[in-house]
Amino acid sequence: MPLTSDITAYDARWPGQYDRAAAALNAVFGEVCLSLHHVGSTAVAGLSAKPEIDILAVVSTSESLAVWARALRRLGYRRGGDLSDGHHFFKRDHGGVRTHKLHICRVGHPMIMRMLALRDHLRTHAGDRAAYDALKRRLAQENRFGIAEYLSGKAPFLDVLYDRIQLTASRDPLARKE
């Protein structure tokens, strides 16, 4: 069973695709949007990825979720399942191909720090970026059952990496906390 998209080499157009999507999303969320971030593999120069732009919206409240869902639908997004309490998910396809994934998290949600820390680490640590790249390509090639199999195959690597990032940050008083 195929993934939602094939793994491709990094594309320098991805940041611009994020910028265009973020501009449209700012209008949807208004003042409750504290920040928008380009996350996931398409946010890491040099990292292969499914060409699906991951966007993290950090919001002060999710009480307007139904209103946002209607506005997002007009932008081509459709509701996915909540990934956890306070972590809402939307996806956008174009011509039957996934192009965007939107994570909406209430401020303080632990996934915010995780997504940003993993992104920032992979941007600055070439060895981990190369190992993750190789893992993703292998998992995609071996995949038989679809996206859930692929995601569960990546999870142990990302969990260990995130634990290592946190351990390093706890030992370094100058480490950046977001």
C-alpha positions as CSV (number, residue, x, y, z in Angstrom):
1,M,0.0,0.0,0.0
2,P,1.5,3.4,-1.0
3,L,2.3,6.2,1.4
4,T,0.3,9.5,1.0
5,S,3.2,10.7,-1.2
6,D,6.5,9.3,-2.4
7,I,9.7,10.3,-0.6
8,T,11.6,12.8,-2.7
9,A,14.9,14.7,-2.4
10,Y,14.7,18.1,-0.7
11,D,13.1,20.8,-2.8
12,A,14.1,24.4,-2.3
13,R,10.6,25.4,-3.2
14,W,9.1,24.0,0.0
15,P,9.8,27.1,2.2
16,G,8.0,29.3,-0.3
17,Q,5.0,26.8,-0.3
18,Y,5.0,27.1,3.4
19,D,5.1,30.9,3.3
20,R,2.1,31.0,0.9
21,A,0.1,28.6,3.1
22,A,1.0,30.5,6.3
23,A,-0.2,33.8,4.8
24,A,-3.6,32.2,4.1
25,L,-3.8,30.5,7.5
26,N,-3.1,33.7,9.4
27,A,-6.4,35.1,8.1
28,V,-8.2,32.0,9.3
29,F,-7.0,32.0,12.9
30,G,-6.7,35.7,13.5
31,E,-5.6,36.9,16.9
32,V,-5.8,33.5,18.6
33,C,-2.9,32.3,16.5
34,L,0.2,32.9,18.6
35,S,2.6,31.6,15.9
36,L,2.9,29.5,12.8
37,H,5.9,27.2,12.1
38,H,7.1,25.2,9.1
39,V,7.8,21.8,10.7
40,G,8.5,18.3,9.6
41,S,11.0,17.1,7.0
42,T,10.1,19.7,4.4
43,A,11.3,22.3,6.9
44,V,14.8,20.8,7.0
45,A,17.1,21.7,4.1
46,G,18.8,18.7,2.6
47,L,16.4,16.2,4.1
48,S,14.3,13.9,1.8
49,A,10.6,14.1,2.5
50,K,7.1,13.3,1.3
51,P,6.4,16.6,-0.4
52,E,3.7,17.5,2.1
53,I,4.2,20.9,3.8
54,D,3.8,20.4,7.6
55,I,2.5,23.5,9.4
56,L,2.2,24.0,13.1
57,A,-0.3,26.6,14.3
58,V,0.1,27.4,18.0
59,V,-3.2,28.9,19.2
60,S,-4.3,30.4,22.5
61,T,-7.6,28.5,22.4
62,S,-9.3,25.9,20.2
63,E,-12.8,27.0,21.0
64,S,-13.2,28.2,17.4
65,L,-12.4,24.8,15.9
66,A,-15.8,24.5,14.1
67,V,-15.4,28.0,12.6
68,W,-11.8,27.3,11.6
69,A,-12.9,24.0,10.0
70,R,-15.3,25.8,7.7
71,A,-12.7,28.4,6.7
72,L,-10.1,25.8,6.2
73,R,-12.4,23.8,4.0
74,R,-12.6,26.8,1.7
75,L,-8.8,26.7,1.5
76,G,-9.0,23.0,0.6
77,Y,-8.2,21.5,4.0
78,R,-10.3,18.7,5.4
79,R,-10.5,17.5,9.0
80,G,-8.3,14.6,10.1
81,G,-8.6,12.9,13.5
82,D,-7.3,14.6,16.6
83,L,-3.8,13.3,17.3
84,S,-4.3,13.9,21.0
85,D,-6.3,16.2,23.3
86,G,-5.5,19.7,22.1
87,H,-3.7,18.6,18.9
88,H,-6.0,18.9,16.0
89,F,-5.1,17.7,12.4
90,F,-6.2,18.9,9.0
91,K,-4.9,17.8,5.6
92,R,-5.0,19.3,2.1
93,D,-4.8,17.4,-1.2
94,H,-4.6,18.7,-4.7
95,G,-5.5,16.5,-7.6
96,G,-5.7,13.5,-5.2
97,V,-2.2,14.1,-3.9
98,R,-1.5,15.3,-0.3
99,T,0.2,18.7,-0.3
100,H,-0.2,20.1,3.2
101,K,-0.7,18.9,6.8
102,L,-1.8,21.3,9.4
103,H,-1.3,20.7,13.1
104,I,-3.2,23.0,15.4
105,C,-2.0,22.9,19.0
106,R,-3.1,24.9,22.1
107,V,-0.2,26.8,23.6
108,G,1.7,24.6,26.1
109,H,0.9,21.3,24.3
110,P,4.0,19.0,24.5
111,M,4.0,18.3,20.7
112,I,4.9,22.0,20.1
113,M,8.2,21.7,21.7
114,R,8.8,18.2,20.2
115,M,8.1,19.3,16.6
116,L,10.3,22.4,16.9
117,A,13.1,20.7,18.7
118,L,13.3,17.9,16.2
119,R,13.2,20.3,13.3
120,D,15.9,22.6,14.8
121,H,18.1,19.6,15.7
122,L,17.9,18.1,12.2
123,R,18.7,21.4,10.6
124,T,22.0,21.6,12.5
125,H,23.1,18.0,12.9
126,A,24.1,16.5,9.6
127,G,24.8,13.0,10.9
128,D,21.3,12.7,12.5
129,R,19.8,14.2,9.4
130,A,21.5,11.6,7.1
131,A,20.5,8.8,9.4
132,Y,16.9,9.9,9.4
133,D,17.0,10.4,5.7
134,A,18.3,6.8,5.2
135,L,15.7,5.4,7.6
136,K,12.8,7.2,5.8
137,R,13.9,6.0,2.4
138,R,14.3,2.4,3.6
139,L,10.9,2.4,5.4
140,A,9.2,3.8,2.2
141,Q,10.9,1.1,0.1
142,E,9.9,-1.7,2.4
143,N,6.4,-0.4,3.1
144,R,3.6,-2.8,2.5
145,F,0.7,-1.5,4.6
146,G,0.6,2.3,4.2
147,I,1.2,5.4,6.2
148,A,0.6,3.8,9.7
149,E,3.4,1.3,9.1
150,Y,5.7,4.1,7.9
151,L,5.0,6.3,10.9
152,S,5.4,3.5,13.4
153,G,8.8,2.6,11.8
154,K,10.0,6.2,12.2
155,A,8.7,6.6,15.8
156,P,11.6,4.8,17.7
157,F,14.2,6.9,15.9
158,L,12.4,10.1,16.6
159,D,11.7,9.2,20.2
160,V,15.4,8.4,20.9
161,L,16.5,11.5,19.1
162,Y,14.0,13.7,21.1
163,D,15.1,12.1,24.4
164,R,18.7,12.9,23.5
165,I,17.8,16.5,22.6
166,Q,16.1,16.9,25.9
167,L,18.9,15.4,27.9
168,T,21.4,17.6,26.2
169,A,19.3,20.7,26.8
170,S,18.9,19.8,30.5
171,R,22.7,19.7,30.9
172,D,23.3,22.9,29.0
173,P,22.0,26.0,30.8
174,L,22.4,28.1,27.6
175,A,20.3,25.6,25.5
176,R,17.4,27.4,23.8
177,K,14.0,26.6,25.3
178,E,10.8,27.3,23.3
